[in-house]
């Protein structure tokens, strides 16, 4: 266990080749649902799609 930014953290320290490697383990409240990171859904008209494809193919 180590402290960083005023908070205790769990970590796994191990040796890989000639280097010390620390893997940070997360507390359950630090893990977010990936669905929260999705951008909001947007409605796109056919004209907008055609315009985007037209400028993309030039």
Beta strands, then each sheet from edge to edge (+ up, - down):
strand 1: 2-4
strand 2: 7-16
strand 3: 19-25
sheet 1: 1+ 2- 3+
end
